[in-house]
Each structure stands twice: as C-alpha cells, then as structure tokens.
Amino acid sequence: MKAIHVFWKDLKILLSKPMLVLTLLGVAALPMLYSGFLVKGSWDPYGNTDKLPVAVVNLDQGAVYESKSMDVGKDFTEELKSNDDFKWVFVDETEAKDGMSHNRYYMTITIPANFSKNAATLTQEKPVQAEIIFEPNSNYNFVAGQIGNTAMKELKSKLSSQITEAYTRSMFEQVDTISEGLGDAGSGANELKDGAGKLTNGLTTLKTNLNKLASGTTELQSGLRLLYNGASNLNEGSGTLAQGTKDLANGLGQLTTAQKQLQDGAAKSQNGVSKLAEGLKSSKDGSSQLKEGLTSSEAASSKLAAGADQVAKGLEQLMASAPELQDNEQLKQLLSASQQVAAGTVQLHSGQQQLLAGSTQLDNGQQQLYEGAAQLKDGGSQLTAGLTAFGQKLNEAAAGGDKLATGAAALNKGATQLGQGLTKLNGGIDGLAVGAGKLTDGAGELKDGSNKLVNGSGELAQELNDAAAETSEVKSGDDMVNMFAEPVKLVEKTDYKLDHYGLGIAPYFLSLALFMGALVFTTVFSLRQSAVPGASPMGRFWSRTLTFVMVSIIQSILADIVLLYVLKLEVHSAPFFFLFTLITSLTFTLIVQALVTWLDNPGRFLAIVLMIFQLTSSAGTFPLELLPEWMQKINPWLPMTHSIVGFKTIIGSADYSLMREQIVYLLCYAAIFLALTFLYFVLQIPKEKKASAKEELTA
C-alpha cells in the first residue's frame, strides 16, 4: 500500500506543475499525431492519382486496315481525355523531354509513329507488336513511377481489347461475306450438278459418235489402200505416158523437118517439071530416099498412134479410179486433147501407109515417069498444096506433142506427189484409227467421271448450303465482338479487400507510433527515481510503472479516437480495437521501461535498435516472403510483428482467434519485461539498506 501512495504523491506533484502536465499531454498525444498524420497521408494515395501530371506524346501517323482508315494513337488519346486516372497533359516530344528534366511530369507516355501500322499487322503472317513507350520519372518520385507502371498495364489491357475488337469486327464481316459466298457457291454447285447431268448425256452421244468415227476410220483405211494402189498405177502409167509423149514430140519434130524438105522438093519438082528428064536420075534417088523416109515415118506414126491411144486410155482409167479427179477441168481438157491426138495419129498413120504405097508406086513407076510428066505436073501442083496443108497440120501436131509431153511430165510429177501424199495420209489415218479407239475409251472414262461429278456436285451443293446456313448463324453483334475482344472478365471478390491503402498501412503506422510514444516518454520522465523523498524501491517501481501505464492508456485512447472518429478508420470491432491498442501500447511501454531502467541511455539506444529491426522485419509494408532470409527468421520474435498481425485481424479479416493468439504473445512480452523491471528495483533494496546504514553511522 505504501508503494501505491508513492504513485499518488508523484501524480499530485506532477499535476501541481503545469509544464510537466503539458509535457505529459504532449508525450501522450505523440502516438496520436504520429499515427494520425501517417495514416492520413497514406489514406488513399491511389485515389488521388488524377492530380499527378503525366505527359502524353502522340506521334502516330495512322494506317489503313481492311480498306478502312485506322488511327489507334488518336483513339487512345481520346480515351485518355475521358480517363481520370492521371492528370493527362497532351504535349509534343520537346515539351515532354523538358518537363521530365525539370520535374514537371511524373512520367511520359509516347505513342510511336508506326503504332497504327504495327497494330494493323494483326492478321498478317508475321505480325509486329505495337509499342507504347512508358518513361517514369523515378528520379522525381519512385512511387509515382510504380503507380504509373501499374496504371499503364491497365491501359495496355484496354488498348489491346480495342485493337482486338477492331480485328474481331473485321473478322465477323469476313465471316458474313464468306456466308454469302457459300450461299452463292451452293447455288453454283446446284447449277454444276445440272450441267454435269447434261454433260453426261452429251458424253453418251459423244461416245456413240466416236464409235462411228472409229468404224469410219477403219473403212477409210481400206479405201485409202485402194486409192494408194491406183495412185501407184497412175504413177507408172503417167511415167510411160510422159516418155511416149516425149518420143511423139521428137517424131513429130522430125516429121515436120521431113515435110518441109518434101515441100521444098515438091516445089522444085513443080518448078522443074521441064527439067524432069534431066533430073530423072536425081528423081529416082529422091524417090528412094522418100521411100526410106516414108518407111520411117510410117513406123513412127504407128508408134505415135499406139502411144496416143495409151495416153487417152490411161487418163480415162485415172479419172475412173479417182472420182475426185473427174471434176478437174485441166484433166478433162488433157483427156479431150489426148483423144483428139489419138484420132489424128490414126489418120496420120493411115496417110503414111498410103504415102508409102504411093512412093513405092513412084519408085516402081520411075520408068513410066516420062510418060506421065504431064500428069506429074498436075499431081505436083496438087502435091504442093497437100504438102502445105500437111505441113501446117504437122506443125500443129508438133506443138500439141510438146504440150502433151509437158502435161504428161506434170501429170507424172503430180502422180508422184499424190503417191507420197497418200502414203502420209495412210500413216495419218492409221494414227487416226488408233486415236479414235483411245478417244472412245477416254469418252467412256469421261462418262464415268461425269457420273461421279454429278454425284459429287450434289454432295458439294448440300455441304455448301449447310455451311452457308451454319455461318449465317454466327452472331456478330456488339456482345459477341466484346466477348472476343475481352473473353475473360476479371471479377473481383472483396471479402478480403480493403477499400483504402490507409486501412492496410494503419497497423504498421499505429504500432510504430505506440513504440515511439513509449520511447519518447523515457526522455522526459525519470524511470528510476520518484519525486517523493525517501521512496522505497518498491514504491518507485509501482510509481514509475503505474505512471507509464497511465500514459500508455492515454496514448492508446487518443490515437484510437482520432483514427476511428476523425479519420473514419473502419474496423470490425471498436472495443476489440481499443483493447488491442491498449495491450500493444502497454507491451511496448514495459519493454522500453525495462531497457531504459536497467541501462538508462544505452537502454534507449537498444530500444531504437529494436525499433529499427521491427521497422524492417515485421512485414508491415512488404510481404514477409519478400524480406531477406535473416529478417524472415527474426520476424516471429519481434513484438511489433504480433501487434501488426493483431491490428490486421481487427481491421481486415475479423479472425478473432488469431487476434487472441497475438494478445497472448504480447502479454508474454509484457510480463517478461515487467518482471525484469521489477527485478531491477528488487536488487536496489539491499543497496539502499547499505546506504542507509552508512548514513546512520556517519550521523
């Protein structure tokens, strides 16, 4: 009880000194101020990003996609104008660089010139990713750069969705076009089926006619063989005819020469009748020569008659064997001329025989010449006239013989060419017959293929019509486009979510403020001595401890009131929040009290070191797994670790069993350090007794 009286006396002394009261209140208010300002300053930093100036530079030059103009950069900047995540400032590239260097902008977003062009390569074989250049000004403020990085990921996602939406709309338009094309293709396939049916009928007719063609080519082969044989005979006959006409022409030439000589002789005979007597010997020789010439002439005329007759008959046979030559006007004229020549040569032969007979009689009647001189004179005149006419006929016959020889040579040449052409034609007909057979077989296969074409085109038409029906059922509305552009929707479940950053950081700041409050209190009030003279060690223990507890309670209440009712900190249970704050503050107070009571200023240094360890290792800001391994190992042994976990359960999860577990840990710490403080004052009792004994002896 005496120890408690020391506390009350110290309290009265404290209250009697206004400066001490103000100091006490200031120290009690320190955790409130510390935690209040820190929580308020960090209450909702992400909710005020609209005040952060961000430079936006649009260099995009646009592009053409699916025959449509595409300007993604412009659309993106328009999207940013309606976005309040940041304070967007649309500037040129020069201003952005200057603003970053002079810390007017926390970050810069640059849309390159080829942004739309690269975005339009989405459907190409080798698409190129469209890039947006994000440049945070970490030198100005690192956290702002991190916030901007997070925001850019969301903007990238939105922009990707917009590009995908544009591509999807284009794809659906193509699907609609394909659907129409499949419908048209189905109709075309039906028409193809009808046409294939007609083709089958036509191929049937074609096969029948090809069979006829094969039969006809066989008959043509037989006819050509006969024609070839006839052409061979014609060639031989025309060769003989050519030679005969050549001989005829030569004979007629000789006959013409002889006729001229005879005519000259007759003229001389006529003129020299008066000299007949003197020229009987010459006349006898001339008559002998005449007899010989006439004998030769008679033989030649005989051959001429036979040759002319053969030419006429050969031409008749040629025209009879080749009906197509019957309409040849030249050949007809040649036949007519050859027949006339044949008749003329017969007459010529007959005349030659008579002339020979007459010459014979002349030779035999040389002796009677003298008696028939008068008659000879008359007969000479007649002979001269007849020879003149005969000469004219011979000239005509010679000219006709030349023409006949020329025509016969041409006929022979033509017959030769005809034989050659028929040889080639015969080979071609053989190939035609073989080809006609193959064509007939191919027509059969083609007919079978056409039947398959009919069946296949029918199936194709059915499949195309079914495909057209299925593609026409594809929905291309905005809902479907949005589904393709953003197939996955992120649904945020808020059971474990805190609405503000301040709610998540408050346990850390409040724990830090309570520890700081306890540490600062030790610099203002003595932890070993009492204002009451002669107070015992136990009196000082209770006085200092209860004073500390009182300040701790005041600190806890003030801090909680400000957090709960001024800053509107949301907790699941206000009573538990007050209770846990009081236990935390009391624990930190007893820890600091023990360290400073035992070691004084070195104890304060150790308290500061402990606070530093707790700042870094208690996982108040970053997750425990992100801390260095040695910090993770000491984390469970730090008091602030348990205070932070306890505050989080009250503010966030409402896991009161976990909260009670942390209370047990904190009370253990409090009990241990309270016992250490108590031990210190217990150890002071013997020392003070010795000091009192010395004072009594001195007195």
Secondary structure, 3 states (H helix, E strand, C coil): CHHHHHHHHHHHHHHCCHHHHHHHHHHHHHHHHHHHHHHHHCCCHHHHHHHCEEEEEECCCCEEECCEEECHHHHHHHHHHCCCCCEEEECCHHHHHHHHHCCCCCEEEEECCCHHHHHHHHHCCCCCCCCCEEEECCCCCHHHHHHHHHHHHHHHHHHHHHHHHHHHHHHHHHHHHHHHHHHHHHHHHHHHHHHHHHHHHHHHHHHHHHHHHHHHHHHHHHHHHHHHHHHHHHHHHHHHHHHHHHHHHHHHHHHHHHHHHHHHHHHHHHHCHHHCCCCHHHHHHHHHHHHHHHHHHHHHHHHHHHHHHHHHHHHHHHHHHCHHHCCCHHHHHHHHHHHHHHHHHHHHHHHHHHHHHHHHHHHHHHHHCCCCHHHHHHHHHHHHHHHHHHHHHHHHHHHHHHHHHHHHHHHHHHHHHHHHHHHHHHHHHHHHHHHHHHHHHHHHHHHHHHHHHHHHHHHHHHHHHHHHHHHHCCCCCHHHHHHHHCCCCCCCCCCCCCCCHHHHHHHHHHHHHHHHHHHHHHHHCCCCCCCCCCCCHHHHHHHHHHHHHHHHHHHHHHHHHHHHHHCCCCCCCHHHHHHHHHHHHHHHHHHHHHHHHHHCHHHHHHHHHHHHHHHHHCCCCCCHHHCCHHHHHHHHHCHHHHHHHHHHHHHHHCCHHHHHHHHHHHHHHHHHHHHHHHHHHHHHHHHHHHHHHHHHHHC
